[in-house]
Amino acid sequence: MTDHAGTPQELCSENGEVVWQGEQALWGHYQQRNALPNHGFRENAQNDELYCDLRYQGQIEDRESGLYYNVNRYYDADSGQYLSPDPIGFSGGLRPQAYVFNPLDWVDPLGLSRYPGVDFTNSPDLFPIKGGQQNIVKIKMQGARGRDFTQAFKESGITRKDAEGYTWHHVDDFNPETGSTTMQLVKREAHEATFPHGGSVSQYEKEFGVTYDTREAIVVSEEKGWLKGKPPKCK
């Protein structure tokens, strides 16, 4: 039997009895014990100590050194990192000897951090500006993408006609106190290539418990004093 991560928790006999139990600690240490009592006869095969060498996925414990063998290198549970750097170098992250990022930092009990944000600053996919135009602007969120785009075009000095093939991207920097967010005018295909991603639209929805592009979301913007243009019609 394993846990959700595939780490061994129990070993069972052919009769279904639990004969060994183990529990993985946060940083890799293991606590284990035999579940069946010793019957006092050392010559009895059932009194042989059971031991499971499997640890995290892909790891096997070397009992002599106390290290966990992981194909290309050894993992030290005391320090929570490998003894040698990652064979793929920095492609695996900025800490080539680390196992994973600190799990105490990566917590999401409400399930709200599903997708990462995207920032197109200095990207070649930004709209090529000229004169006094801007392809990155600040606006007050309006509760609907169409209204946001209208405000972004006004701030940018770019017309919708000139921006054919481009769309506005909501950066994940929504300020619930001021209603402001950053908008970036980027190629539509480049924007769609980043799906799914998080942005200020999802931040707005989580903050106020509404679905964007609905009357309720626009009303929030109106009540906050951020709304530009005509307010939504009453039901």
N, C-alpha and C positions, 0 to 999 in steps of 0.2 A: 504494500500500500504506500502511496506517495501523497505529498501535499499538492497544492495547486501549481507549484513550481517544479514538480517532478522529483523532489527530494524524498528519499526513503523515510517512512515513518514507522512501518511495521513489517515484519516478516511472519508468514504463516506456514504451519505444517500442512502436510497433505490432507489432514483431517479438518483443516480450517482453524486450528488453534493458533493464537498469537504467541509466537515463541521469542520474539525480539521486538523491542521498541526503541525508537530514537527520536530526538528532537533537535532541530537545527536552531542555533542561536542567531541573532541578527547579523553578526560579523563573520559567521562561518564556523564557530566552534560547535562541537557536537556532544550531546549527552545521550548515552545509550545504556540499555540494561536488558538482561535476559528476563523474559516474562514468565518462564516456567521455573518452578523451584528445583533445587538440586536434591536428588534423592539419596545422596550419601555414598553411592557406589562409583568410585572414580573410573572403574573399568567399564561402566555403562556409557554407551555412545551418546545417550541423551543428556549426559552431564557435561559433554564437551561445550566449551564456551562458544556462543554464537557471536559473530562480529560482522558488521556490514561496512565495507570500505567506501561505499558510494557516498558522495557529498552533494554539493550543488551540481547542476547538470553539467556533464562532461568532466567531472572531477573525481579522482580516486585517491584516498588517503594513503600516504606512505607512513606506516606506523613507526618505522625506525626513526625517521626525521621529524614526523609530525606535520609535514607539508602535504599539500594536495596537488597531485600531478594532473596537469591540464593539457595534455598532448605536447604543446610546444614549450611549456614553462611550468614552474611551480608556484603555487599560491600559499601565502602565509596568513593563516587566520588571525594571528595575534596583531598584525599590522593592518590587515584588511587590504593587502595589495600583493602583486606578484614580485618575485625576486629579480626578474629580468623584464625589460621593456617589451611592449607589444611588437611582434614581428612586422606588422603593417605600419609601424611608426605612428605619426600623428594623425593618420587617417582614421584611427580608432578613437581619437579624442586628445585633449591637451595634456592628459596625465597618462602616458603610455604604460605605467606600471600599476595603474588602478584597476580594480575589478569592475566596479560600477560607481556611479555618482552616489553620494551620501543619501541613503534611503530616507533619512530623517528630514532632508531638505525637499525630497520629491514626494510630497504627500498631497492628495487631492480627495479628501473624504466626501466632498459633494459631487465629484465627477464633473467639475466645471472647466478643467484645464485640458480638454481633449486634444485640441489642435494648436500648434505653435503659430505665432504671428509672423507676418512677412513684411519686410521693409525694402522698397525699391530705390532707396536713396543711392545716387551715383550709378544706377543701373542703365545700360544702353537701351532698355525697353521703355524708359521715360519718354514722354512726348518732347520732340525737339523744339525748344522755345526760341523766340527771337524778340528783339525789342524789349518791351516791358512785360512780356508774358511770364507766367510762373507755372511750372508743372507740379509744384508741391505747395499746397495752401492750407490754411487753418479755417475751419468753419465751426458753427454751432450745430450740433446734430438735430435734425428736423423730425426724426421718427419714421422717415421713409427715404429710400435710396434716391428716388426721383427728385425729391426736394433737396436732398444733400447734393446731388449732382448739379442742380440749378445754382445753388449757392457757391459751389466750387468753381463753376464756370465764370460766375460773376467776379470772384476773387482772382481768378487766373488771367483774365483778359484774353481767353481763348474761346472761340465759338464752337458750338456743337458740330457745325459743318466741317470746320477745319480739323476736328478731332475724330473724324471717321476712322474706325478701326481701333480706337482707344477707349478706355473706360476708367472711371475713378475707383481707386482702391482705398478702403478704409484701413488706416494703420491702427494697430492695437494700443492706442494711447489715450483712450477716452477719459476725460476728466468729469466725473459726475457732479462736481461742484459748479463748474463753469459751462459744461456742455460741449466743450471744445474737443476737436479731434483733427488729426492731420489727414489730408486727402492727397493722393498721388495719381497723376494721370499717366497710365501705362498702356502698353499694347494689350488688347483684349486676350490674345492667345497666350501671352506671357502670364497674365493674371489668372486665366483659367488653368494654366499648367501647375499653379500652386495649390489648387483645390485638393482636399479640404484644408482650409487654414482659419485661424482665429483673427478677429479684427475688432474694431470699435463697435460694429453692429452687434456682435455676440456679447460684447461687454455691456452695451446699452440694455440688451434684453435681460441679461443676468442681474443687472443693477436694479431694474424697475419691474421685472417680472412680466414683460409684455413681449409680443412678437413684432418684430420690425415690419414696416410697410403695412401696418394696420392702423385703424382710427385710434385705437387705444395708445399706440406708441406715439402718434402725432400729438394726441392730447397731453401726454406727459411733457413733450417739448413745449407745448403752448403754456401749460401751467408753470413751467420753469422760467418762462419769459425768453425762450430761445427761438421760438418759431418765427419764420419770415413768410410773408405772403398770406394768403387767405387761410383762416382756420378751417378745420374739417366741419362739414355740415352735421347738425344734430340728427340723431336717429329719429 
